[in-house]
Amino acid sequence: MAGTGEDAVAAEDDDALYVLTAVLLTPAQFPSVLGDDYPEACAALDLAPLADGYGLVLGQDGDGARWTVVVDDVSLVAVAIASWDCGIEYELSPDERSVVAALPGWPLAVAVAAPGVPAPHDPAAEIAERPALTPPDTSTWGPAQRRLGADEIALQWAAWREQIPEGQFVDPDGAEASGEAPEAEVADDGAESGARKGIRRVLAEAHAYVETPPPLGRVRSSFAPGDARTLRADGPGWSMVARTDDIAFVLLDEEPGEVLPVGRGAQLPGLLEALDKMAVRPA
């Protein structure tokens, strides 16, 4: 395996894999579209949830077929991803001994294709020996789309936050208000019965995480400017993104397309502090 598309890796049978991209699958950093936590994301690929995680290398063989190569050399894949993100060429060449599995198909949507080979397609059944992986359906609102929405908020926190003036968010301890947010609807006063009930459930379940640790990866903490941290918590039917020094955003399966900004109130600061202490963090 090598590079990002134009290079190829020779396998034992002299076939080649043209590497298009790679992602990490670890307790602290995994494609959340695959599940609410790390074990669930691993289960989507029929992988055991190893403590150190995996690297997923997505590419095409010489016939254009899609393949996902799973490796246990997480550090190597992390360095490659960091280099590519900085615009630096990096030859991703895991040792064959680090290869855990070669899975047909891709578990994630990939917008590019290898040059000089047929268009991406699933391998023939007699070669694949198992059903091909396919990306989760995000065309309609549901768990996968909800988690992708939370990903976007975490990535573009400042843009989302500036759309919510002070006082125009759900107060978990009192009244509910609303504010506009890009590409989504924020619950208005008429949605109190659904949104408020959902938020109370989310906060209660998040509090329960502090007392009884949830599956690994349900609560993750990452860098934020200043002394703050960005928190991501997920649960059955909900996702929450928060800054430890600010408000939280909640997305619910039962509230399609809506983003619910939750004010700090009396309980949110302590909850976020407690969640941050028990959250998994990138190495």
Phi and psi restraints in degrees (value plus and minus 20) as a CYANA .aco file:
   2 ALA   PHI    -181.4  -141.4
   2 ALA   PSI     129.9   169.9
   3 GLY   PHI      37.8    77.8
   3 GLY   PSI    -174.5  -134.5
   4 THR   PHI    -152.4  -112.4
   4 THR   PSI      40.1    80.1
   5 GLY   PHI     100.6   140.6
   5 GLY   PSI     -67.3   -27.3
   6 GLU   PHI    -108.0   -68.0
   6 GLU   PSI     -35.5     4.5
   7 ASP   PHI    -122.2   -82.2
   7 ASP   PSI     144.8   184.8
   8 ALA   PHI    -159.5  -119.5
   8 ALA   PSI     142.3   182.3
   9 VAL   PHI    -139.2   -99.2
   9 VAL   PSI     111.1   151.1
  10 ALA   PHI    -102.7   -62.7
  10 ALA   PSI     110.1   150.1
  11 ALA   PHI    -117.8   -77.8
  11 ALA   PSI     159.1   199.1
  12 GLU   PHI     -79.8   -39.8
  12 GLU   PSI     -51.9   -11.9
  13 ASP   PHI    -114.2   -74.2
  13 ASP   PSI      -3.2    36.8
  14 ASP   PHI      49.3    89.3
  14 ASP   PSI     -12.4    27.6
  15 ASP   PHI     -94.1   -54.1
  15 ASP   PSI     149.4   189.4
  16 ALA   PHI    -151.8  -111.8
  16 ALA   PSI     128.1   168.1
  17 LEU   PHI    -137.0   -97.0
  17 LEU   PSI     101.1   141.1
  18 TYR   PHI    -108.6   -68.6
  18 TYR   PSI      91.2   131.2
  19 VAL   PHI     -97.0   -57.0
  19 VAL   PSI     106.9   146.9
  20 LEU   PHI    -123.3   -83.3
  20 LEU   PSI     -59.9   -19.9
  21 THR   PHI    -184.7  -144.7
  21 THR   PSI     154.4   194.4
  22 ALA   PHI    -170.5  -130.5
  22 ALA   PSI     131.0   171.0
  23 VAL   PHI    -159.2  -119.2
  23 VAL   PSI     139.1   179.1
  24 LEU   PHI    -112.7   -72.7
  24 LEU   PSI     127.4   167.4
  25 LEU   PHI    -150.3  -110.3
  25 LEU   PSI      64.4   104.4
  26 THR   PHI    -151.0  -111.0
  26 THR   PSI     146.6   186.6
  27 PRO   PHI     -77.0   -37.0
  27 PRO   PSI     -53.1   -13.1
  28 ALA   PHI    -114.6   -74.6
  28 ALA   PSI     -35.4     4.6
  29 GLN   PHI    -171.6  -131.6
  29 GLN   PSI      80.2   120.2
  30 PHE   PHI    -161.6  -121.6
  30 PHE   PSI     138.2   178.2
  31 PRO   PHI     -85.6   -45.6
  31 PRO   PSI      83.1   123.1
  32 SER   PHI     -84.6   -44.6
  32 SER   PSI     -38.4     1.6
  33 VAL   PHI     -80.3   -40.3
  33 VAL   PSI     -42.0    -2.0
  34 LEU   PHI    -102.9   -62.9
  34 LEU   PSI     -36.8     3.2
  35 GLY   PHI     154.4   194.4
  35 GLY   PSI     146.8   186.8
  36 ASP   PHI     -97.8   -57.8
  36 ASP   PSI     -34.4     5.6
  37 ASP   PHI    -171.4  -131.4
  37 ASP   PSI     153.9   193.9
  38 TYR   PHI     -83.4   -43.4
  38 TYR   PSI     -67.5   -27.5
  39 PRO   PHI     -79.0   -39.0
  39 PRO   PSI     -57.8   -17.8
  40 GLU   PHI     -87.2   -47.2
  40 GLU   PSI     -59.1   -19.1
  41 ALA   PHI     -85.5   -45.5
  41 ALA   PSI     -59.6   -19.6
  42 CYS   PHI     -84.8   -44.8
  42 CYS   PSI     -61.3   -21.3
  43 ALA   PHI     -81.4   -41.4
  43 ALA   PSI     -50.8   -10.8
  44 ALA   PHI     -83.7   -43.7
  44 ALA   PSI     -40.7    -0.7
  45 LEU   PHI    -132.0   -92.0
  45 LEU   PSI      -9.9    30.1
  46 ASP   PHI      37.6    77.6
  46 ASP   PSI      21.2    61.2
  47 LEU   PHI    -132.8   -92.8
  47 LEU   PSI     126.0   166.0
  48 ALA   PHI     -93.5   -53.5
  48 ALA   PSI     119.2   159.2
  49 PRO   PHI     -96.6   -56.6
  49 PRO   PSI      55.2    95.2
  50 LEU   PHI     -82.1   -42.1
  50 LEU   PSI     124.8   164.8
  51 ALA   PHI     -80.2   -40.2
  51 ALA   PSI     -58.1   -18.1
  52 ASP   PHI    -105.1   -65.1
  52 ASP   PSI     -32.8     7.2
  53 GLY   PHI      61.0   101.0
  53 GLY   PSI    -185.3  -145.3
  54 TYR   PHI    -159.9  -119.9
  54 TYR   PSI     147.1   187.1
  55 GLY   PHI    -133.5   -93.5
  55 GLY   PSI     117.9   157.9
  56 LEU   PHI    -130.8   -90.8
  56 LEU   PSI     101.1   141.1
  57 VAL   PHI    -129.1   -89.1
  57 VAL   PSI      97.4   137.4
  58 LEU   PHI    -125.4   -85.4
  58 LEU   PSI     108.8   148.8
  59 GLY   PHI    -181.2  -141.2
  59 GLY   PSI    -190.8  -150.8
  60 GLN   PHI    -144.9  -104.9
  60 GLN   PSI     127.8   167.8
  61 ASP   PHI    -106.8   -66.8
  61 ASP   PSI    -195.5  -155.5
  62 GLY   PHI     -84.0   -44.0
  62 GLY   PSI     -40.2    -0.2
  63 ASP   PHI    -111.4   -71.4
  63 ASP   PSI     -20.4    19.6
  64 GLY   PHI      72.0   112.0
  64 GLY   PSI     -21.7    18.3
  65 ALA   PHI     -89.5   -49.5
  65 ALA   PSI     124.8   164.8
  66 ARG   PHI     -98.8   -58.8
  66 ARG   PSI     116.1   156.1
  67 TRP   PHI    -161.1  -121.1
  67 TRP   PSI     125.1   165.1
  68 THR   PHI    -136.8   -96.8
  68 THR   PSI      93.6   133.6
  69 VAL   PHI    -117.2   -77.2
  69 VAL   PSI     103.0   143.0
  70 VAL   PHI    -118.6   -78.6
  70 VAL   PSI     105.6   145.6
  71 VAL   PHI    -145.5  -105.5
  71 VAL   PSI     135.2   175.2
  72 ASP   PHI    -119.9   -79.9
  72 ASP   PSI     -16.0    24.0
  73 ASP   PHI    -106.9   -66.9
  73 ASP   PSI      58.5    98.5
  74 VAL   PHI     -85.8   -45.8
  74 VAL   PSI     -59.5   -19.5
  75 SER   PHI     -80.9   -40.9
  75 SER   PSI     -62.0   -22.0
  76 LEU   PHI     -81.9   -41.9
  76 LEU   PSI     -65.6   -25.6
  77 VAL   PHI     -85.6   -45.6
  77 VAL   PSI     -59.2   -19.2
  78 ALA   PHI     -82.2   -42.2
  78 ALA   PSI     -60.9   -20.9
  79 VAL   PHI     -85.0   -45.0
  79 VAL   PSI     -61.8   -21.8
  80 ALA   PHI     -81.8   -41.8
  80 ALA   PSI     -66.3   -26.3
  81 ILE   PHI     -81.8   -41.8
  81 ILE   PSI     -64.5   -24.5
  82 ALA   PHI     -82.4   -42.4
  82 ALA   PSI     -59.7   -19.7
  83 SER   PHI     -85.4   -45.4
  83 SER   PSI     -66.8   -26.8
  84 TRP   PHI     -81.9   -41.9
  84 TRP   PSI     -58.9   -18.9
  85 ASP   PHI     -83.0   -43.0
  85 ASP   PSI     -47.0    -7.0
  86 CYS   PHI    -111.9   -71.9
  86 CYS   PSI     -15.6    24.4
  87 GLY   PHI      57.2    97.2
  87 GLY   PSI       0.1    40.1
  88 ILE   PHI    -122.2   -82.2
  88 ILE   PSI     112.3   152.3
  89 GLU   PHI     -87.3   -47.3
  89 GLU   PSI     118.1   158.1
  90 TYR   PHI    -166.8  -126.8
  90 TYR   PSI     107.9   147.9
  91 GLU   PHI    -106.7   -66.7
  91 GLU   PSI      89.9   129.9
  92 LEU   PHI    -106.9   -66.9
  92 LEU   PSI      83.3   123.3
  93 SER   PHI    -152.5  -112.5
  93 SER   PSI      57.4    97.4
  94 PRO   PHI     -83.4   -43.4
  94 PRO   PSI     126.3   166.3
  95 ASP   PHI     -84.8   -44.8
  95 ASP   PSI     123.0   163.0
  96 GLU   PHI     -77.0   -37.0
  96 GLU   PSI     -49.1    -9.1
  97 ARG   PHI     -89.4   -49.4
  97 ARG   PSI     -35.7     4.3
  98 SER   PHI    -109.3   -69.3
  98 SER   PSI     -27.6    12.4
  99 VAL   PHI     -95.0   -55.0
  99 VAL   PSI     101.3   141.3
 100 VAL   PHI    -110.6   -70.6
 100 VAL   PSI     -60.8   -20.8
 101 ALA   PHI    -182.5  -142.5
 101 ALA   PSI     134.2   174.2
 102 ALA   PHI    -138.5   -98.5
 102 ALA   PSI      87.9   127.9
 103 LEU   PHI    -124.1   -84.1
 103 LEU   PSI     113.0   153.0
 104 PRO   PHI     -88.9   -48.9
 104 PRO   PSI     125.9   165.9
 105 GLY   PHI      65.2   105.2
 105 GLY   PSI    -199.6  -159.6
 106 TRP   PHI    -145.0  -105.0
 106 TRP   PSI     115.3   155.3
 107 PRO   PHI    -101.8   -61.8
 107 PRO   PSI     -28.5    11.5
 108 LEU   PHI    -149.9  -109.9
 108 LEU   PSI     136.2   176.2
 109 ALA   PHI     -94.1   -54.1
 109 ALA   PSI     111.6   151.6
 110 VAL   PHI    -142.3  -102.3
 110 VAL   PSI     105.6   145.6
 111 ALA   PHI    -110.9   -70.9
 111 ALA   PSI     -25.1    14.9
 112 VAL   PHI    -133.8   -93.8
 112 VAL   PSI     148.5   188.5
 113 ALA   PHI    -161.7  -121.7
 113 ALA   PSI     134.8   174.8
 114 ALA   PHI     -92.0   -52.0
 114 ALA   PSI     118.3   158.3
 115 PRO   PHI     -96.0   -56.0
 115 PRO   PSI     128.3   168.3
 116 GLY   PHI      59.0    99.0
 116 GLY   PSI     -12.0    28.0
 117 VAL   PHI    -149.3  -109.3
 117 VAL   PSI     143.9   183.9
 118 PRO   PHI     -78.2   -38.2
 118 PRO   PSI     140.6   180.6
 119 ALA   PHI     -78.7   -38.7
 119 ALA   PSI     130.7   170.7
 120 PRO   PHI     -75.3   -35.3
 120 PRO   PSI     114.2   154.2
 121 HIS   PHI    -175.3  -135.3
 121 HIS   PSI     142.8   182.8
 122 ASP   PHI     -93.4   -53.4
 122 ASP   PSI     125.6   165.6
 123 PRO   PHI     -83.6   -43.6
 123 PRO   PSI     136.4   176.4
 124 ALA   PHI     -80.4   -40.4
 124 ALA   PSI     126.6   166.6
 125 ALA   PHI     -77.8   -37.8
 125 ALA   PSI     -58.1   -18.1
 126 GLU   PHI     -89.9   -49.9
 126 GLU   PSI     -39.4     0.6
 127 ILE   PHI    -111.5   -71.5
 127 ILE   PSI     -60.1   -20.1
 128 ALA   PHI     -88.7   -48.7
 128 ALA   PSI     -60.4   -20.4
 129 GLU   PHI      45.8    85.8
 129 GLU   PSI     -12.7    27.3
 130 ARG   PHI    -184.5  -144.5
 130 ARG   PSI     139.9   179.9
 131 PRO   PHI     -80.0   -40.0
 131 PRO   PSI     122.1   162.1
 132 ALA   PHI     -91.7   -51.7
 132 ALA   PSI     123.6   163.6
 133 LEU   PHI     -87.8   -47.8
 133 LEU   PSI     124.4   164.4
 134 THR   PHI    -156.7  -116.7
 134 THR   PSI     128.6   168.6
 135 PRO   PHI     -84.2   -44.2
 135 PRO   PSI     127.4   167.4
 136 PRO   PHI     -78.9   -38.9
 136 PRO   PSI     130.2   170.2
 137 ASP   PHI     -94.5   -54.5
 137 ASP   PSI      96.0   136.0
 138 THR   PHI    -134.7   -94.7
 138 THR   PSI      -3.4    36.6
 139 SER   PHI     -95.7   -55.7
 139 SER   PSI     -42.4    -2.4
 140 THR   PHI    -148.0  -108.0
 140 THR   PSI     138.2   178.2
 141 TRP   PHI     -86.4   -46.4
 141 TRP   PSI     113.3   153.3
 142 GLY   PHI    -198.8  -158.8
 142 GLY   PSI    -190.9  -150.9
 143 PRO   PHI     -73.5   -33.5
 143 PRO   PSI     -64.9   -24.9
 144 ALA   PHI     -84.4   -44.4
 144 ALA   PSI     -66.1   -26.1
 145 GLN   PHI     -86.1   -46.1
 145 GLN   PSI     -57.7   -17.7
 146 ARG   PHI     -81.8   -41.8
 146 ARG   PSI     -64.0   -24.0
 147 ARG   PHI     -88.2   -48.2
 147 ARG   PSI     -56.8   -16.8
 148 LEU   PHI     -83.8   -43.8
 148 LEU   PSI     -57.3   -17.3
 149 GLY   PHI     -82.0   -42.0
 149 GLY   PSI     -61.4   -21.4
 150 ALA   PHI     -86.0   -46.0
 150 ALA   PSI     -57.5   -17.5
 151 ASP   PHI     -77.4   -37.4
 151 ASP   PSI     -65.1   -25.1
 152 GLU   PHI     -84.9   -44.9
 152 GLU   PSI     -59.9   -19.9
 153 ILE   PHI     -84.1   -44.1
 153 ILE   PSI     -63.9   -23.9
 154 ALA   PHI     -82.1   -42.1
 154 ALA   PSI     -57.9   -17.9
 155 LEU   PHI     -93.7   -53.7
 155 LEU   PSI     -55.1   -15.1
 156 GLN   PHI    -137.6   -97.6
 156 GLN   PSI      27.9    67.9
 157 TRP   PHI     -75.0   -35.0
 157 TRP   PSI     -70.0   -30.0
 158 ALA   PHI     -79.3   -39.3
 158 ALA   PSI     -61.7   -21.7
 159 ALA   PHI     -84.3   -44.3
 159 ALA   PSI     -60.5   -20.5
 160 TRP   PHI     -92.1   -52.1
 160 TRP   PSI     -61.4   -21.4
 161 ARG   PHI     -84.6   -44.6
 161 ARG   PSI     -57.8   -17.8
 162 GLU   PHI     -90.1   -50.1
 162 GLU   PSI     -33.0     7.0
 163 GLN   PHI    -100.6   -60.6
 163 GLN   PSI     -29.4    10.6
 164 ILE   PHI    -136.0   -96.0
 164 ILE   PSI      73.3   113.3
 165 PRO   PHI     -81.1   -41.1
 165 PRO   PSI     135.2   175.2
 166 GLU   PHI     -74.9   -34.9
 166 GLU   PSI     115.3   155.3
 167 GLY   PHI      70.7   110.7
 167 GLY   PSI     -32.3     7.7
 168 GLN   PHI    -125.0   -85.0
 168 GLN   PSI      45.7    85.7
 169 PHE   PHI    -176.2  -136.2
 169 PHE   PSI     149.0   189.0
 170 VAL   PHI     -91.2   -51.2
 170 VAL   PSI     103.5   143.5
 171 ASP   PHI    -109.5   -69.5
 171 ASP   PSI      93.6   133.6
 172 PRO   PHI     -83.5   -43.5
 172 PRO   PSI     -34.8     5.2
 173 ASP   PHI    -126.3   -86.3
 173 ASP   PSI     -23.5    16.5
 174 GLY   PHI    -174.5  -134.5
 174 GLY   PSI    -151.1  -111.1
 175 ALA   PHI     -97.1   -57.1
 175 ALA   PSI     145.3   185.3
 176 GLU   PHI    -135.2   -95.2
 176 GLU   PSI     118.9   158.9
 177 ALA   PHI    -156.2  -116.2
 177 ALA   PSI    -194.3  -154.3
 178 SER   PHI    -162.8  -122.8
 178 SER   PSI     145.5   185.5
 179 GLY   PHI    -173.8  -133.8
 179 GLY   PSI     138.8   178.8
 180 GLU   PHI    -101.1   -61.1
 180 GLU   PSI     128.1   168.1
 181 ALA   PHI    -158.4  -118.4
 181 ALA   PSI     127.0   167.0
 182 PRO   PHI     -86.2   -46.2
 182 PRO   PSI     116.6   156.6
 183 GLU   PHI      38.8    78.8
 183 GLU   PSI       2.5    42.5
 184 ALA   PHI    -180.6  -140.6
 184 ALA   PSI     143.4   183.4
 185 GLU   PHI    -125.2   -85.2
 185 GLU   PSI     119.8   159.8
 186 VAL   PHI    -121.9   -81.9
 186 VAL   PSI     117.9   157.9
 187 ALA   PHI     -76.5   -36.5
 187 ALA   PSI     118.5   158.5
 188 ASP   PHI    -121.9   -81.9
 188 ASP   PSI    -198.1  -158.1
 189 ASP   PHI     -79.0   -39.0
 189 ASP   PSI     -48.4    -8.4
 190 GLY   PHI     -94.0   -54.0
 190 GLY   PSI     -30.8     9.2
 191 ALA   PHI    -117.2   -77.2
 191 ALA   PSI      -4.2    35.8
 192 GLU   PHI     -75.6   -35.6
 192 GLU   PSI     -64.1   -24.1
 193 SER   PHI     -82.1   -42.1
 193 SER   PSI     -56.4   -16.4
 194 GLY   PHI    -107.6   -67.6
 194 GLY   PSI     -72.7   -32.7
 195 ALA   PHI     -84.8   -44.8
 195 ALA   PSI     -67.0   -27.0
 196 ARG   PHI     -83.5   -43.5
 196 ARG   PSI     -62.8   -22.8
 197 LYS   PHI     -82.1   -42.1
 197 LYS   PSI     -61.8   -21.8
 198 GLY   PHI     -84.3   -44.3
 198 GLY   PSI     -62.1   -22.1
 199 ILE   PHI     -85.4   -45.4
 199 ILE   PSI     -61.2   -21.2
 200 ARG   PHI     -81.3   -41.3
 200 ARG   PSI     -59.3   -19.3
 201 ARG   PHI     -84.3   -44.3
 201 ARG   PSI     -62.8   -22.8
 202 VAL   PHI     -81.4   -41.4
 202 VAL   PSI     -67.2   -27.2
 203 LEU   PHI     -84.4   -44.4
 203 LEU   PSI     -57.1   -17.1
 204 ALA   PHI     -86.1   -46.1
 204 ALA   PSI     -63.2   -23.2
 205 GLU   PHI     -89.0   -49.0
 205 GLU   PSI     -54.9   -14.9
 206 ALA   PHI     -86.4   -46.4
 206 ALA   PSI     -59.8   -19.8
 207 HIS   PHI     -80.6   -40.6
 207 HIS   PSI     -59.3   -19.3
 208 ALA   PHI     -83.1   -43.1
 208 ALA   PSI     -51.2   -11.2
 209 TYR   PHI     -80.5   -40.5
 209 TYR   PSI     -54.8   -14.8
 210 VAL   PHI     -86.0   -46.0
 210 VAL   PSI     -57.0   -17.0
 211 GLU   PHI    -100.9   -60.9
 211 GLU   PSI     -61.2   -21.2
 212 THR   PHI    -147.6  -107.6
 212 THR   PSI      84.3   124.3
 213 PRO   PHI     -73.8   -33.8
 213 PRO   PSI     112.8   152.8
 214 PRO   PHI    -101.6   -61.6
 214 PRO   PSI     159.2   199.2
 215 PRO   PHI     -74.4   -34.4
 215 PRO   PSI     126.9   166.9
 216 LEU   PHI     -75.1   -35.1
 216 LEU   PSI     111.6   151.6
 217 GLY   PHI      74.5   114.5
 217 GLY   PSI     -27.0    13.0
 218 ARG   PHI     -85.3   -45.3
 218 ARG   PSI     -48.9    -8.9
 219 VAL   PHI    -147.1  -107.1
 219 VAL   PSI     101.6   141.6
 220 ARG   PHI    -148.4  -108.4
 220 ARG   PSI     125.7   165.7
 221 SER   PHI    -144.0  -104.0
 221 SER   PSI     113.2   153.2
 222 SER   PHI    -156.2  -116.2
 222 SER   PSI     153.1   193.1
 223 PHE   PHI     -82.9   -42.9
 223 PHE   PSI     126.5   166.5
 224 ALA   PHI    -164.7  -124.7
 224 ALA   PSI     137.5   177.5
 225 PRO   PHI     -78.8   -38.8
 225 PRO   PSI     132.9   172.9
 226 GLY   PHI      50.3    90.3
 226 GLY   PSI    -163.4  -123.4
 227 ASP   PHI    -116.0   -76.0
 227 ASP   PSI     -12.5    27.5
 228 ALA   PHI    -104.7   -64.7
 228 ALA   PSI     148.7   188.7
 229 ARG   PHI    -149.4  -109.4
 229 ARG   PSI     130.8   170.8
 230 THR   PHI    -115.2   -75.2
 230 THR   PSI     104.2   144.2
 231 LEU   PHI    -126.2   -86.2
 231 LEU   PSI     120.1   160.1
 232 ARG   PHI    -148.4  -108.4
 232 ARG   PSI     102.7   142.7
 233 ALA   PHI    -149.8  -109.8
 233 ALA   PSI     121.1   161.1
 234 ASP   PHI    -151.6  -111.6
 234 ASP   PSI     136.8   176.8
 235 GLY   PHI    -178.3  -138.3
 235 GLY   PSI    -197.7  -157.7
 236 PRO   PHI     -79.3   -39.3
 236 PRO   PSI      86.4   126.4
 237 GLY   PHI      65.1   105.1
 237 GLY   PSI     -12.8    27.2
 238 TRP   PHI    -170.1  -130.1
 238 TRP   PSI     136.3   176.3
 239 SER   PHI    -158.1  -118.1
 239 SER   PSI     124.7   164.7
 240 MET   PHI    -153.8  -113.8
 240 MET   PSI     114.4   154.4
 241 VAL   PHI    -142.5  -102.5
 241 VAL   PSI     111.9   151.9
 242 ALA   PHI    -167.4  -127.4
 242 ALA   PSI     137.1   177.1
 243 ARG   PHI    -127.7   -87.7
 243 ARG   PSI     116.0   156.0
 244 THR   PHI     -82.7   -42.7
 244 THR   PSI     -39.2     0.8
 245 ASP   PHI    -125.9   -85.9
 245 ASP   PSI      -6.9    33.1
 246 ASP   PHI    -167.4  -127.4
 246 ASP   PSI    -172.3  -132.3
 247 ILE   PHI    -108.3   -68.3
 247 ILE   PSI    -194.1  -154.1
 248 ALA   PHI    -148.6  -108.6
 248 ALA   PSI     135.7   175.7
 249 PHE   PHI    -137.6   -97.6
 249 PHE   PSI     114.4   154.4
 250 VAL   PHI    -140.6  -100.6
 250 VAL   PSI     116.4   156.4
 251 LEU   PHI    -141.7  -101.7
 251 LEU   PSI     117.7   157.7
 252 LEU   PHI    -145.1  -105.1
 252 LEU   PSI     121.9   161.9
 253 ASP   PHI     -80.7   -40.7
 253 ASP   PSI     -54.0   -14.0
 254 GLU   PHI    -103.8   -63.8
 254 GLU   PSI     -20.6    19.4
 255 GLU   PHI    -142.2  -102.2
 255 GLU   PSI      56.4    96.4
 256 PRO   PHI     -75.6   -35.6
 256 PRO   PSI     108.3   148.3
 257 GLY   PHI      52.4    92.4
 257 GLY   PSI     -15.7    24.3
 258 GLU   PHI    -121.3   -81.3
 258 GLU   PSI     123.4   163.4
 259 VAL   PHI    -136.9   -96.9
 259 VAL   PSI     103.5   143.5
 260 LEU   PHI    -127.3   -87.3
 260 LEU   PSI      86.8   126.8
 261 PRO   PHI     -99.3   -59.3
 261 PRO   PSI     107.2   147.2
 262 VAL   PHI    -131.3   -91.3
 262 VAL   PSI     102.0   142.0
 263 GLY   PHI     -89.6   -49.6
 263 GLY   PSI     144.0   184.0
 264 ARG   PHI     -87.7   -47.7
 264 ARG   PSI     -62.6   -22.6
 265 GLY   PHI      35.0    75.0
 265 GLY   PSI    -174.1  -134.1
 266 ALA   PHI    -110.6   -70.6
 266 ALA   PSI     -47.2    -7.2
 267 GLN   PHI    -122.4   -82.4
 267 GLN   PSI     -44.6    -4.6
 268 LEU   PHI     -83.6   -43.6
 268 LEU   PSI     -64.4   -24.4
 269 PRO   PHI     -76.4   -36.4
 269 PRO   PSI     -66.1   -26.1
 270 GLY   PHI     -86.3   -46.3
 270 GLY   PSI     -57.9   -17.9
 271 LEU   PHI     -83.9   -43.9
 271 LEU   PSI     -65.7   -25.7
 272 LEU   PHI     -84.5   -44.5
 272 LEU   PSI     -58.9   -18.9
 273 GLU   PHI     -82.8   -42.8
 273 GLU   PSI     -63.4   -23.4
 274 ALA   PHI     -87.1   -47.1
 274 ALA   PSI     -60.3   -20.3
 275 LEU   PHI     -84.7   -44.7
 275 LEU   PSI     -59.0   -19.0
 276 ASP   PHI     -83.8   -43.8
 276 ASP   PSI     -54.4   -14.4
 277 LYS   PHI     -88.8   -48.8
 277 LYS   PSI     -50.2   -10.2
 278 MET   PHI    -122.7   -82.7
 278 MET   PSI     -21.3    18.7
 279 ALA   PHI     -94.1   -54.1
 279 ALA   PSI     133.1   173.1
 280 VAL   PHI    -102.6   -62.6
 280 VAL   PSI     127.9   167.9
 281 ARG   PHI    -148.9  -108.9
 281 ARG   PSI     129.4   169.4
 282 PRO   PHI     -78.5   -38.5
 282 PRO   PSI     125.0   165.0
